Each structure stands twice: as C-alpha cells, then as structure tokens.
Amino acid sequence: MLATLAREAEDAGWDGFFIWDHIKVNWPAPVADPWIALAAIACATTRIRLGAMVTPIFRRNPWKLARETVTLDHLSGGRLIFGYGLGADFFGEISSFGGELDDRVRASILEEGLAILIGLWSGEKFAFSGKYYNVRDVQFLPVPLQKPRIPIWGAGTWPRKGPMLRAAKYDGVMPMSGDIEKPLTPERVREIVTFFKEHHNGGARPFDIIADGETPADDRTRAREIVAGYEAAGATWWIESTLPWKQSLEAFRARIAAGPPKV
C-alpha cells in the first residue's frame, strides 16, 4: 500500500513521499519497517524524493544505518533525504523496551551516530571513539550517489535552541510545535527562518525549512492560501501531513490524488 500511495503521489505531481520511522504504536495497528518499505517505494517511483521523517538514531546501529541509507540512495537513483530526530516516548517506543528516557543522553547518542554515519558515507578509512559508539578503522563502499553526501534534515521542537543548532550543521530542519496535533504557524516559521539565517553559515549555503500541516482537497483556493502563507514566511517545503487517528486511509488517498497546492 505504501508503494502504491507513493506512485499515486508521483503521478499526482507531488515532489516527495515521506513516512514515519516508528517501531510500535500504542493502539492495535499494523506497522511496517520503514527501510524495507522505502525500498519498495524507491522501486515504485522514478522522480520524487523519499525518506523516513524522522529516524531516532539511538535505536539503530549507525553502521547498519549507513549501509541502509547508501543502498537506498543507489536503489532510488539518488533521491533519498535522511531525516533524524531525538525520538520520544509518545507511543511508548522507549519505555516498552527499557530504552534511555533522558533526552540529554539520547542527544549525545544522536551526535555520535551522525558523526559515524557521515564518516562511513565518505568512502574513506574511518575510525571513531566515543562514549556510546566505537568504530575501528573501516572503509565503507560504495559512497552515496548524491554529492557531497545524502541531504540531512534534523527535527526539533521550536523554540528549543539545542536541536535547532544541531540541525544548522546540516541541510534542513523539520521544526515542530511540541504538540503533534498542532502545526507551527507561519509566524513561528518566520522566526525559525530568521534564526537559521543567523546560524546556518550566515545563510550562505542552501538550507531547507520544512513546514507541515493539512490543506483541503476540495478547496484549491484555500489550500493555496495556506501554503502561500508558509512560503512567504520562508518555508522551502510543504509536507501534507496526516495523523492516522484523525484521518482515514481513504480520505488521505483522496488528498494525494487531488495533487499538491500550487503557489
């Protein structure tokens, strides 16, 4: 179904198809492994960007993740975007498995994981010694198709500065409001854009600001107005987002088929 939805999204004119990276949810529902699902999505499409938004690195070995991401980058012809996040216990995904609940510890694990991931993507001999991970001299080939590397988007809750400063080291940010059911307003996005102009190399390098929310399928004018507000604030991507406990698969599939808002 995910591969079919991705193909329908591509046919309808969307530019990307992104899925959650969760290990469980707290209600009875089938859950697919995101990386196997993304392989199917890559094979079902030819143009759109794809990725998991977002992957909590604390529950994955960075070297295994390096193999998965580079393989998927090749399989998709260089269309992968890697999204990372700290992870949360919203669905009991940490506590159910006796994981680390301290945000600061998971942040440190995340930092080390990102350093290893990028080092292994380089194709050069690499070693790393950290508190949570250690890598002896290894060399991973092939390298990603994308240059200088696979784009990295970081997630974080605005206005917490730590996650924002971490994301500023990379290629984009997926800011959140702290309430999964309440997207950020265009005014908040404008604040975020101002922040990254200052902290992302003075704005000299390209940097994506991702906004998300819902637009109506049956009111193109209203959909255009919603997205135009975020574009005016400085957002570079709009992700049409759905919450499975609020919208049926059939309704979201119809939204995909209606195509993206045009601004």
Secondary structure, DSSP 8 states (H G I E B T S, - for coil): -HHHHHHHHHHTT-SEEEE---S--SSS-----HHHHHHHHHHH-SSSEEEES-EEGGGS-HHHHHHHHHHHHHHTTS-B-EEEE---STTSTTGGGT----HHHHHHHHHHHHHHHHHHHT-S-EEEE-SS-EEEEE---S--SSSSS--EEEEEETT-HHHHHHHTTSSEEEEE-SSTTS---HHHHHHHHHHHHHHSGGGTS--EEEEEE---SS-HHHHHHHHHHHHHHT-SEEEE---TTTS-HHHHHHHHHH-----
